[in-house]
């Protein structure tokens, strides 16, 4: 994943802090599977990039996710177990959705992923904690207030600009390098 590579390239200078942005904040009516399959053809563009993650057009009979809150709750429950658990859970959600075409809002899918990650079974219950829901919604509102309109939405501390969408590594490198230079010069 590009953002993790940026964190590695700028070790000690850049630290990722994943925050919630909900593409589908409310559970809505059931989404049409065929229309969703057609939509996922747009994943061909990021999949074709040399350093892309794995993207497969939706090919399973699993319905598309009903809304965004459940996977965010899953990730935040893992985060309560530590950074390593969060990273592994985040990667598992991305693989399950983009590569394996699974409904990551589905309880059974989440339980299977949790078990696959060998996380403590009781830890999954945290996804239903009202405090986690409040945190997810607060982060979503903050992202909207800062100008985020999609994912990924990236902002650097000390830089009010928000970059939305997946971009080439070089764009992220330039942005980070310029922001760090401005910070060192005392401009931010």
C-alpha positions in Angstrom: 0.0 0.0 0.0 1.4 3.4 -1.1 0.7 5.2 2.2 2.5 2.6 4.2 5.4 2.8 1.9 5.5 6.6 2.4 5.5 6.0 6.2 8.5 3.6 5.7 10.4 6.0 3.4 10.0 8.8 5.9 10.5 6.8 9.0 10.5 9.0 12.1 9.1 11.9 10.1 5.7 10.5 8.9 3.3 8.4 10.9 0.0 7.3 9.5 -3.1 8.0 11.6 -6.1 6.2 10.0 -9.4 8.0 10.6 -12.9 7.2 9.5 -14.6 8.6 6.4 -17.9 7.0 5.5 -18.7 6.5 1.9 -22.1 5.1 2.9 -22.7 6.5 6.4 -26.3 5.2 6.7 -27.6 1.7 6.1 -29.7 2.1 3.1 -31.8 0.0 0.8 -30.2 -3.1 -0.6 -27.8 -2.2 -3.4 -28.3 -3.8 -6.8 -25.6 -6.4 -7.3 -25.4 -6.0 -11.1 -25.0 -2.2 -10.9 -22.4 -2.6 -8.2 -20.5 -5.1 -10.5 -20.6 -2.6 -13.3 -19.3 0.1 -10.9 -16.3 -2.1 -9.9 -15.1 -2.0 -13.5 -13.7 1.4 -12.5 -11.3 -0.4 -10.3 -9.4 -1.4 -13.5 -7.6 2.0 -13.5 -6.0 1.7 -10.0 -5.4 -2.0 -10.6 -3.4 -1.3 -13.7 -0.9 0.9 -11.9 2.5 -0.7 -11.2 2.4 -0.3 -7.4 -1.3 -0.9 -6.9 -2.8 -3.2 -4.4 -5.0 -6.1 -5.6 -8.3 -5.1 -7.2 -10.7 -7.5 -8.7 -13.9 -6.6 -10.4 -16.8 -7.9 -8.2 -17.4 -11.5 -9.2 -18.9 -13.1 -6.1 -22.6 -13.4 -5.3 -21.9 -11.6 -2.0 -23.9 -8.4 -2.0 -22.0 -5.1 -1.8 -21.5 -3.7 1.7 -24.7 -2.3 3.1 -22.9 0.7 4.7 -19.5 1.9 5.9 -20.0 1.9 9.7 -19.5 -1.9 10.3 -16.0 -2.2 8.8 -14.9 1.0 10.6 -16.2 -0.5 13.8 -14.2 -3.7 13.1 -11.0 -1.8 12.5 -11.5 0.3 15.6 -12.1 -2.8 17.7 -8.8 -4.2 16.4 -7.1 -0.9 17.2 -8.1 -1.3 20.8 -5.9 -4.4 20.8 -2.8 -2.4 19.5 -1.3 -1.0 16.4 -0.3 -4.4 15.0 -3.8 -5.8 15.3 -5.2 -2.6 13.6 -2.7 -2.9 10.7 -3.5 -6.5 10.1 -7.3 -5.9 10.4 -7.1 -3.0 8.0 -5.2 -5.0 5.5 -7.6 -7.9 5.9 -10.6 -5.7 5.3 -9.0 -4.2 2.1 -8.1 -7.7 0.8 -11.6 -9.1 1.6 -13.3 -6.2 -0.2 -11.1 -5.4 -3.2 -9.5 -8.8 -3.9 -11.9 -11.3 -2.5 -15.1 -9.4 -3.2 -16.7 -10.0 0.2 -19.3 -8.0 2.0 -17.2 -6.5 4.8 -20.3 -5.1 6.4 -21.6 -8.6 7.0 -21.3 -10.0 10.5 -20.3 -13.5 9.4 -17.6 -12.1 7.1 -16.2 -10.0 10.0 -16.3 -12.9 12.4 -14.4 -15.1 9.9 -11.8 -12.3 9.3 -11.3 -11.8 13.0 -10.8 -15.5 13.5 -8.4 -15.6 10.6 -6.4 -12.8 12.2 -6.3 -14.9 15.4 -7.4 -11.9 17.5 -9.0 -12.5 20.9 -12.6 -13.5 20.3 -13.9 -11.2 23.0 -12.2 -8.2 21.3 -14.7 -8.2 18.4 -17.5 -7.1 20.7 -15.9 -3.7 21.0 -17.1 -2.9 17.4 -20.6 -2.5 19.0 -19.4 -0.1 21.7 -21.3 3.2 21.5 -18.1 5.0 22.1 -16.6 3.5 18.9 -19.6 4.6 16.9 -19.3 8.1 18.4 -15.6 8.2 17.4 -16.4 7.0 13.9 -19.1 9.6 13.4 -16.9 12.4 14.9 -14.0 11.5 12.6 -16.4 11.5 9.6 -17.7 14.9 10.4 -14.2 16.3 10.9 -13.2 14.9 7.5 -16.2 16.5 5.8 -15.4 19.8 7.6 -11.8 19.6 6.3 -13.0 19.1 2.7 -12.8 15.3 2.2 -15.2 14.0 -0.4 -13.9 10.5 -1.0 -11.3 7.9 -0.1 -8.5 7.9 0.4 -8.5 11.5 1.8 -5.1 12.4 3.0 -4.0 15.4 5.1 -0.7 16.2 6.6 -0.4 17.7 10.0 0.5 21.4 9.5 -1.0 21.4 6.0 -4.7 22.2 5.6 -4.8 20.8 2.1 -6.7 17.5 1.6 -5.7 15.2 -1.3 -8.6 12.9 -2.3 -8.3 9.8 -4.3 -5.5 7.3 -5.0 -2.5 9.0 -6.5 1.0 8.0 -7.7 3.7 7.6 -5.2 5.6 10.5 -6.6 2.8 12.9 -5.8 2.7 11.8 -2.2 6.5 12.0 -1.9 6.6 15.6 -3.3 3.8 16.6 -1.0 5.5 15.1 2.1 8.9 16.5 1.2 7.6 20.0 0.6 5.6 20.0 3.8 8.6 18.7 5.8 10.8 21.4 4.2 8.2 24.1 5.1 8.1 22.7 8.7 11.9 22.8 9.0 11.9 26.3 7.7 9.4 27.3 10.4 6.8 28.2 7.8 4.2 25.8 9.5 
